[in-house]
């Protein structure tokens, strides 16, 4: 069984995403999870000589790696710079240099203004010095893809000369994301045939949205490893997405990677939170909607034998299938959601509920599974929903230079409670007041996982705001929704819905 190495560069190339900067603690957390949970083959954690913070983070990660057996899986990007990068790497305890060299004649002449022979001589000195200090070397041939298009003789010259040095891996980047799969395969195949004894990695960029496809082509051509980043973070349009390439290699080629698919989603959510870059809802494997069936005919087919399933089963990635509620929902979608709530409706009520769901979806309202009991009560003619928790009153104060303060008065099953609390924002103050109210009750408030506010594009100042909050208890994760012209009021409505759910036991 052929094994493909996965080298993840989230902490180096991924941090080159515009607006993304990880602090030391965040870098260490990501590094630990990538190696211990996801189990990628190697990680690239920094660029040498970038900043004091980069130095501190690299030293922390390497100190942890030394004590846990992962030291040889940590790599740092460095340069042909009169040994300055090597000294930097040595100072943080690193033992592997990913040396950046020129992979196209155009870049060599335009940027370094040297001959190929001079460049090889400089690289040779760098590799030999690194090895003398116990630092192994991999080599990047930067802009290799343009080199193969415009100056292939130069590329072959460089690999031929450098192959005589103690270099562990030749890492060939599509630096500007210019390749397409057929071309990638042709270039990579020619490299493998000419240098069958060398180890080659492919480093893709996603400018044409072909990073995964090109990485697959490189593997098919005989390359031994591919470079990835979590959520596809990276320069410009990013790198090859870790969560996308791994299932492709497993399913389409039947090769091993060592990556634990069950941890890919959690890893992606962690990086989403730390980086502040949201995952697209339709992003394969890790997107919010990728295991959600929307059309009623799909839910019906699943009910009759999983007719709309493929090999990408959500359980592989620690997820579960869901069925959306909206204007394309059919009876089967609604039945699937009712099953989660332990509810069963007679045919006539089901027909009315289906009509109501379609009507709300036609008005572009988002619906969650937890909305269904309220819809059922409404179609049965109950205008007043029997709630166990009611908000009697609230007061929010936000003054410049002072912390926001919220006062909440709740009616919980007939008993009144009132508390005041400050917070970092108005909604945070509301939640702090609620925690004070529930501090001496047996019911625990769920953990807030996500908070999404939606305002119609081009909406006016009085436009309705929809707030969807994701909550987590020990038993499950669920969402609640609030709608109001005020953002905080919408969030409070969503929170009240959550409180009634946990009090009523709809789990």
Order of alpha helices (4+ residues) and beta strands (2+ residues): beta-alpha-beta-alpha-beta-alpha-beta-alpha-beta-alpha-alpha-beta-alpha-beta-alpha-beta-alpha-alpha-beta-alpha-beta-alpha-alpha-alpha-beta-beta-beta-alpha-beta-beta-beta-alpha
